[in-house]
Amino acid sequence: MDLLLSTADAALRTLFATPRASQVCPTLAGQNTVLTDAEKAHSGALMRVNHVGEVCAQALYTAQAFATQNETLRTHFRRASQEETDHLAWTEQRLAELGQRKSLLNPLWYGAAFGLGLIAGRLGDRLSLGFVVETENQVEAHLQSHLASLPANDHASRAIVAQMKDDEARHALDARQAGAAELPAPVKTLMKLAAKVMTTVAHRI
């Protein structure tokens, strides 16, 4: 019952509470960000996608922590979720600074990601960790594409995305070291297709 309640609490906090970061939002010293309205809209759309990605990360890690019977691994997933909360807070803060909104479909994204995480967790710990590795690898590549797409003078967003990219790479490495199994190629392809749908829709809605 405690696990069920903590899982529900995590969902409510992610979707309806203002996240609080444990680390200061990354910045580039001496850089001022001055953007046109069009640049703000473009950066905002990208940061909205990134925010959705962090909503999904919270759902995935929460579901995987719920599904595993291994207390050590549950602690691993919960620690990763707490670290991802920094990303959630940073992207939400940046969206507000840009005058842009979060995705209207966040409850849908959370529910879908939680379901995927639950399935991954039920397949066994090694495959669940493999799911983390592939997810983080795809997110890292996605963030790299955003660094190429963000307006050149949007230093604030760039600093956040660059730090997130480094953190996601570390999460993938941690999962490998914890014993992750390699996912089958068709599963990786399906994950990429699902991510493509999410990023395309979240860019606008």
N, C-alpha and C positions, 0 to 999 in steps of 0.2 A: 504493500500500500504506500509506503514512503517513497519507493521508486516511482510509482505511478503519479503521485502528487508532485514530486520534484520535476517529472517530465512535463506534466501539464503546466506547472509554474514557469518552466523554461519557455514553453510556447507562448504563453501570455506575455511574458516579459519581452520576448523578441518582437512580437507583433504590436504590442500596445504601450509598452513603457519606453521612456527615453533611455537609451543605453549609456552607460558610463564607462569610459575608457580607463584602464589602469596606467596607461602611458600617455604622455603628451602627444598631441597630433603632430606628425612630422611636418617640418617646414624647411625651406631653403633660406639660410641666413642672408640678409641683404637684398632679397628679391621681393619686389612688389608686383602683385598681380593686377593688371588693369585690362579688362576685357570689354569688347563690344557686346551688344545684346545678342548678336548671332553666336558669338563665341561662348557666351554664358549658356545659351540654350544647348549648344553642342557639348560642352563640358558637362552640363547638367544631365544630358541624356546618357552619357558614358558613366557618370558617377551613379546614376539611378540603376544602371545595369550592375555596377559593382556592388551597390547596396543590396540589390536582390540576391546577388551571389553570396553575400554574407548572411542574409536571411536563410538561404538554402544551407549554408555551412552550419548554422546553428541547428537547423532541423536534422541534418545528416548526423552530426556528432551526437545530438541528443538521442536520436533513434538508435544509433549504434551502441551508445552507453546503456540504453534500456534493454537492448536485445542480448548483449553478451552476459554470460554467466561468470566471466573471469573478472574478479574485482580489480586486479592490477590493470587490465585493459580498460575497464570502466573508468578508472581514474585517469588513464591516458586520454580517453575521449573527452572527459569532462575538462581536463586541463587545456586541451586543444580548443574546445568550445569557448572557454574563458579568454583564451588568446584571440580568438576570432571576434570576440565582443569588442575589442579595440577597433578592429576594422569596421565593424558595424557602426560604432560611434563616430569614427572619423568620416566615413562616407555620408552618414546622416548630417553631420555638422557641415560638411562641404556642400551638400545639396542646399541646405538652408542659406549658406553664404552666397550661393549662386542664384538664389531665388527660385529654385526648382523643387518639385515635389517628389515624394517617394512613389514607387509603383502602387497603383490601385489594386493590384492583384497579389499583394504580398501574402495574404492568407492562403491563396491557391498555391503559390510557389512553396510556401512552408509545408503545406499538406502533402504536396507531391514529393518534395525532397525527404520528408519524414518517412513516407511510404517506401521510397527507395532505400533509405538507410536501414529501415526495419528489415526489408528483404535481405539486404547485404549482411546484416547482423545474424539473421537466421541461417545463412549459408555457412556460417562458421567464422571463427575469429581471423584466420589467415586470409580468407577471401574478403572479409569485412575490411581488414587493413589494406588489402590490395585495391579495394574500392576507393579508399582514402588516397592512396598513391596516385591512381589514375585521375581522380577528381582534382587533386592539387596540381598535377602536371598540366591538365587542361586549363585550369584557372591561371596558372603561371603564364602559359602561352597567351591566354586571353588578355591578361594584364599587360604583357609585352606589346600586344597589338594596340592597346589603349595608349601606351606611352608614345607610340608612333602617330596616333590619331589626335591626341589632345592638342589644343592650340599651343604654339611654341612658347607663348608668354604666360600660360596658365601654370605658374610655378607651384602654386598651392596644391592643385590637383595632382601634378606630377610627383611631388614629394610623397603624397599619400600612396599613390599607386606603386611607386618604386619600393616603398617599405612593405606594402602588402605582398608584392611579388617575392621579395626576399623571404618573408615569413611563410608564404605558401610552399616555397621550395624546401624550407626547413621542416615543415609539417610532413611533406612527402618523404623526406629522408628519415624522420623519426618513425614513420609507419613502416618503412623498409626495414629499419633496424629492429623493429618490434616483431618482425616475422611475416611481413606481407607476402601473399602469393600473387603471382602474375595472373592478371585477368585474361580470359580468352579474347581474341581479336574481335569477334562479333559483339561482345559486351562493350568493349571500348568504343566501337563504332556507334552502337545505340546510345551510349552516354554522350558522344559528340553531337549526335542528332538532337537529343533532348536539350542539350546545352544551347544549340543553335536556335531552337524554338524559343527558349526562355530569353536569350539575349535579344533576339529580334523583336519579340513582343514587348519586353521590359524597356527597350529603347524608346518606345512611344507611349506605353500605357503604365 
